[in-house]
């Protein structure tokens, strides 16, 4: 069995997991992200269209309120 050593283990590849991995890297820690599915298929990615519509934050959201 291969043993991997890391400073932090992030469980979940959604927006929160990716954000904490970025923050850990900025502080000089190595992180491994463990996810059941690729980040592009996370629940955060699935909700992205709804978030864009409610925030009106993108071109496709123009006119949303």
Residue, then its C-alpha position, 0 to 999 in steps of 0.5 A: x500500500x502506498x502511503x502519502x503524507x500531506x499537511x491537510x486532507x480536504x474532503x469534498x471537491x465542491x466550492x468550499x473544498x476547493x477554496x480551503x485547498x487554495x487558502x491552505x496553499x497560500x499559507x504554505x501547506x500541501x493539500x490533497x482533495x478527496x472527492x467521490x466525483x470530479x470537481x466539475x461534477x460537484x453539487x456546487x457546479x450543478x447549483x452554479x446556474x441557479x446562483x448566477x440567476x439569483x445574483x445576476x452576476x453574469x452575462x446570462x443573468x442580465x435583467x435578473x433580480 
